[in-house]
Amino acid sequence: MQHIIRRLLAISLLVAGASTQGQGQASAVRDSISPPQDLSEFEGLYRYRDGGSLVMVAGDGRLVAIIGEAKYPLRAVAKDTFTNPSGDLLPFMRNTEGEVVGFKEHRDVFARLSTVVGAETRQLLVPRPPGPDGRPLRHRCTLPTALADGIRVGDMGTLPCSAAEQIVNGVLDGSYPDVRAIAVHHKGALVLEEYFYGYERDRPHPMRSLTKSVISLLAGAAVDRGLLRADEPIVPRLGYTSIANPDPRKNRITLNDLLSNQSGLACDDHDGASPGNEVKLYEAADWPKAFVDLPVLAEPGTTGRYCSFGFITAGRIIELAAGKPLAQFAQEVLFDPLDIARAQWRWAFVLDRSQRNEFGQIYLRPRDMLKLGLLIHQRGVWQARRVISESWIDAAVAKQSRVDNSGYGLGIWHRWYSVPTANGPQRVETIMLSGNGGQKVYIVPTLELLVVFTGGAFNLESPTNRIIARVLLPALLDVGAATEQSSRR
């Protein structure tokens, strides 16, 4: 649901909102671009903000900045000058020998540390290495690998090979860019599992806002254990001796309000002017304190505004109630029951400015994302074991609020699609866990379907909705209709 998270100016100021002056500068030089440059001259490791670094890598006629596992394509506008996706100018600097030694962003200068680009970084630019003829490899139907992880693997009988091949080959030829993993679970079995851009089954992937769904499940576990109540005021739980912008309505904010994006505070990630916009609050020394210090705009529980810091604060409240770090609590109450070992995921849930480039996100493997989806689909049960109460799962998937014209539960989205089929368009309702860049778990109860994606389309429109609505759902609906007609004969 990239229209919902498009404004998350995630990883760095490299893609921060362009100033009017910066856009004007970029526009002024676009028409004066010199002949094509040797982009390999700019490759290498560079210093970046807050003691971090980034890598510039050239490939397929473009220069790409890579920060962490996110990539941002740059556009050449003049000799030694590029713009980032927001239009900010990035001029590179050379020494007297003509070697590139750094680049400038706004008023800051970042030195090049090395000209070396690792193979793993280069893989982020190409879905898979080409075949011997230099052309992208073509995919043919193959079964997923059966593992002792509780996920049953089935045959391709319930998913047409033509649809599977169209999806995978679309990733390989660039029709569906920056999809890093896909897993399709249909009618009780995993029927498709593929990885791209150097990713593989056991590599955890950054989840971005899909972390919100994990926090919601942990909140349910805490409520189930009597550590919290969903309807109790949360401000006293935080233990702050004073709070800015005092307002009696703050004392009525509940855990449910945080998880349904209805805190009533001036927190809107989709409004750059909002005091609680996440880009502003990530600069704070204490993130939950910065959140509860915000002014009140509405009575809690009445107005939906997309607010990441409400979930961050909910995570802190769970920690305080459990008396242990959130990652430890998560392992005990969620991942251990799902047979997910601690070494198979990571989560640095540190809520201060030092984590402004990680923003509290969890890293998960695609099959473990699928397990979370199955847990929700099965109303809190995994392998005949109750993990989260049925009542919490029902509340989490129910439409608790409306955010950006979509239904929203407790950390879980609702999305419907108008799907073209042989019998005309059909409306299909889905439940969705979603994170910036294309981190998705789609649950389609009517079709017994779950689909997992990871992706690298950060701050861009992910192709996952096109894959779901134009390829996967039409194929399954047409197969289902044909089977039903055959059974009537």
N, C-alpha and C positions, 0 to 999 in steps of 0.2 A: 504494500500500500504506500507507494513512494510519494504520492501527493500529500500524504499525511506527514511524512518525515522529511520532505524535501528541504525544509529550512534548518535542519540540524546541521550547523556548520561544524562538522565533526572534527576530525583529528587535529586541525591546526589552523593557524592564521594564514597558511598558504592558500586556503580556499575561503578565507573570511570575506565578508561582504565588501565589494569594491566601492571605493569612494567615488564621488562624482568626478573629482579631479583625476583619479586614476583611470576611470573609464574614458575621459576625454583624452588623456595622454595616449591610451592604447588606440583610440580611434584615429588620432592624428598620425600615427606611424604605420597604420595598416597598409596604406597605399604605397609606402616607400620601401617595402620589404626587398631585400637584396636577393640575388640568386640563391638557390638551395645551399644550406650550410652542411658541413660534415657534423652531424649531430653527435657522433662519437667523441668529439672534442669536449663535450660538456658532461660526459659520463663520470660517475664516481660518487664517493661518499662525502657529504657536506655536513658541517655543523648546522644545528637548528635550534629552535627555541627551547628554553628550560633545560639546557644541558643535553638535549636530544640530538638526533641526526636524521638526515634523509638521504635517499639515493636517487640520483638522476640516471636514467637508463634509456638508451635509444633503441628503437625497434619499429619495424613496419612504417618507416618514414615519419616517426614522431618522437618527441622527447617526453618522457613521463617522470614525474616526481613520485617517489614511493616513500610513504611514512608509515612505519609499522607494516601492516599488511594491506594498507589502502593505497590505491594508485590514482594520480590526478594528471591527466594529459595536459601538456603545455602546448601553446600555439605560437609559432614563430611569427613575429610582426616586423622585425627589422634585424639587421646584423647583430648578433649577440644579445638579442632582446626577445623575450617571450611574454605571453600573458598566461595566467592561471585560469581555471574554469570560471572565476568571477570577474575576469577582465583586468586584474591588477598587473602592472608591469613588473617583470622580473629581468632586469639587465644583468648580464654576466660581465665579470671583470677579468682582464688579462694582465700578466706581468710584462716586463720589457722584452722577454723572449717570445711573447705572443701566446703563452700558455694560459688557459683558463684557471683562475685561482680562487674564484668565489662568485657569489651573486648577491644582489641587493633586493630586499623586499621592504617596501615603504622606506623607513630610514635605517633599517638594520642591515648589516653586512654579515654574510655567512661564508666562512672560508671552506675551500675544498680540502679535505683531509687525505683523500686517496683517489686514484683513478680506477681502482679495482671494483668490479661489479660481480657479485657471486652468481653462480648458476641458478640457485633457488630464486634469486631476485629476477633474473631474466625470464624464468618460467612464468612469472606473473603476467607477461605480455602475450603469451601464446597458449591457446587451449591445450594443445598437445603437439609434440614435435611432428613435422610433416613426414610423409612417406618418402621412399627412395626417389620418387620423381619430383619431389619438392612440393607436392600438393597436399592439402589436408587429408588425413586418413578418413575413410568412411566407416561408419559404425554398422555393425550387423548385430541382430538380437543375440544377447548372451544372458545367461542366468546370473543373478547375484550369488556371491559366495555364502554358503551356509556356515555360520559360526555358532559357538556355544554361548550366545548372548541373550537367548530368550526370544529372538526375532525369527519367526518361521519364514523360510524362503520357499516361494512357489514357482510354478512355471509361468510362461508368458501367455497362458491360455486366456486370462482375463484382461490382458492389455494387448491390443493388436500390435504386431511387430512393426507395422507401418508407422504407427504413432510413436513408438519408442525410437525408431530410427530417425523420424523427422525431428524429434526433440534433440537427440544427441548430435545428429549431424548439423542441426541449426546452431548448436553451441560451437561445434568445430569450425564451421564456415563463417562464423561471426554474425549470423542472423539473430542470435540471442547472446549478446556480448556479456562477458564477465560473470557467467554462471560458473561457480566453482565446484558445486556438487549437486546432484539430484538423486532423490530416492523416492520411489513410488510404492506404496503399500496398499494393496487392493484385495478386498474380500479375505482378510485374515493372513495375508502373506506379502512379503517383499518381492516385487516382480521386476523392479528396475533399480540399479544403483550404479552411478557413474561419477567419476571425478576428473577435474580439469585444472589447468594453470598450476601444475605442480602439487596440487593437493591430493591427499590419499585418505583412506578410511580412518586411520588412527591419528590424524592431525587435527587437534582442536582448532576451531575457527572462531573469530570474534563475533559475538552475537548482537552487539549494539542494543537496540531497544527491545529485542526479544528477551533480554534480561528481565524486563518488567513482568513477563509471564512467569518466570522462575520465582521472582519475589512474591508474586501472588500465590503460587503453590506453597511457598514457605510460610506465608502468612496463614494459609489454611492449616498447615501442620501445627503452627503455634496455637491457633485457635482450638484446634482439635485436642491439644494437650492441656488446655486451660491456662496457657501462659498469657493470652490476650483475649479480649473480646472485640468482635468486629465493630461494635457500636459504641465503644468507650472513647472518651476524649483522648487524643494522642499527645497534646502539648505537655500535660503533667508527666507523661512517660519519659520525655526527653530530659527533664531535670534541669533546665536552664533557670538561673535565678532571676533573669530579666529578659524581656523580649521587646524589640522595637515595634512601633506602630501598634500599641495595645488596643485591643478591640474585644468586647465580650464574645463576639462570634468565633474568635479563635479557639475558645474553650469548648466549642461544639464540633470541632473538626474531628472526625472519627477515622479509623483505619479504612473502613469502606470508602469514605470520601477520598482518601489518598489514592486508593487502588482503582477507583472509577473516574479519576481525573476531575473530581468535584470538590476540591478543598475550599473553594471560594477565595483563595488568595490570588494576588496579582501575578500569576505565573502562567505564561503562555509561550511555549517554544516556537509557535508559528507567528508570533508578533515580535519583531525586532525591537520595538519600543517597550515591551513589557518588562517591568522591573525584575520579574522572575524568569526571563528568558534564560535558558541553560547556558548560553555562551557567556552571559554576564556572571552567573552564579558559580561557574567553574573557577573563577578567579578568587573565590572566598576561601578563607582559612578553615572554616567549619561549615560544610555544606548544609546539614540539617538546620543549623542555627540561621544561616542566610535565608533558608526557605521560610521558617516560621517567623522571621523578622519582617517578611513582606507585608504590605498593606492588604486589607480585606476589600474585595470587590463585590462579593455576593455571599448570601447565606450558604454555608456548607451544604453539600448534597443537592444543589439546585441547578448548577451551571457547569457544563463540561468544557474544559480547556486542556489541551494536551500539555502536560507538565511533568517532565522527567524528574524534577526534584521532589515531587510528591512520593514517587517510588523509592528514590534514594533515602528519603526520610523514613518511609515504611521499613526499609531494610535495617536502618539503625534501630528502630523501635523493636524489631524482631530480635536483633542482637541483644539489646538491653533486657528484654523479657526472658530470653533464653540463657543469658549470662555467659555467652560465648560468641566468638566471631561468627559472622553469617556463613562463611564457607564451611566451618566445622559443623554448624547446625544443619546446613544443606546436605553434607555428606551423611550425617546420621539419620535424618528423617526422610530424605528424598533419594539420594543417589545410592546409598547402601541397599535400600529395598529394591531399586531398579537394577542391581548388580552392575553398577558403574563405579569402578575403582577411583580412588582419589588422584592417582597419577594420570588418569585419562581426561581430566578437565582442569581448568584453572580459573581463579577468580581472586583478584586483588581488590577487595572491597574496602578501600581506604578513601575516606570522604574528606579530602582536602585538596588544595591547589596542586600538590605534587602529582596527583593523578588526573590532571585536567586533560591529558591526551588519551586517557583510557576510560574516563567517566564511569567508573564503577561497573564495567561490563564483564560478563562471564564469557569464557571460551568453552565451546562444546563441540563434540564430534557429531556428524550428521546422524549416525545411527542412534546416538543418545538424544538428539533432538526428536527423532521419531519415537523413542520411548516416552518422552514427555507428551507428545501428541496422542499416543496410544493410551497413556494414563488418563488423559482428559476424556478421550473417546469412550473409555471403559468406566467412566465416572468414578475414578479414584482407585481402581483395582489394577494390580499388575501380577500376573502369574498366580491368580487366585488369592492374592494377599491384598488386604486393604491398606493403602498407603496414605491417601487423603480422603476425608469424609465425603460421602456422596453429596451431602448438603452444601459443602463448600464448592465442589466442582459445579454443581447446578447453579449456584450464585455467580461463580466466576464466568460462566458462559452465557448467563442471562444478560439481557440488554439493560444495564444499569444506568447508562447515560448516553448522550449523543455528542460525538466529537468529530468535527470536520465532516458533517453530513453522513457519518457512519455510526452504527450502533457499537457501543463499547461496554464490555463487562467489567471484570476485575483483572486488568492487565491483558485482556483478550479482545480482539476485534471481531466484528461481523462484516462480511462482504458478500454481496450477491453479484452474479454474472448473468447476462443475457447470452445464452450459448446457442450458436447456430447448429441445427441438427437436420437430418433428412426429413424430419416431420415439422420443420419450422423452429423458430427460436424458443428456447425453454429457459426459465428462470431457475438458477441453482444457488442455493444459500450455502455459504461456507462459514466456518469459524477459523480464525487466523491468529497465529502468533507471529509477530512481525518485527524486524529490525532493519535499520538503514543499510543499504547496500545490497539488499536481496536476501536477507536471512529470514526464511519463512517456514512455517509449518501450517499447511492448509488441512483442515478437517472437513470432510463432506459426509456427514452421517448418512444421508439418503443413498449414497453410493458405496458405503463402507470403504471410503477412500481417504488416505492420508498422503500428502506430498510434502517432501522436505527439500528446500533449496538452501545453499549458501551462495554468496555472491560478492563481487567487488565493485558494484556500481554505486559507490558511495556518493551521496548528494546528487544522484542522477535517477532517472526513471528506470527501475529494474524491469527486465523482460519477463519476469515470472508471471505476471498477470496475463500477458499474451499467450504464454505457453499453456497456462491453465485454461483460459477461456476459448482459445482458438484451436488448440490441438488436443489436449488431454481429455477435457470434459466432452467435447463433441464425439471423440472416438468411443469413449465409454458409454455415452448415452445411446449412440447408434448401435453399438454391440448389444446393449441391454434391450433396445427396442426390437432388434432382429431376433434375439433369443426368445423374447416374449411372444412375438408373432409365430415363431416356429413351434412353440409349446402349445399354441392354440389350434394348430392344424390337426 
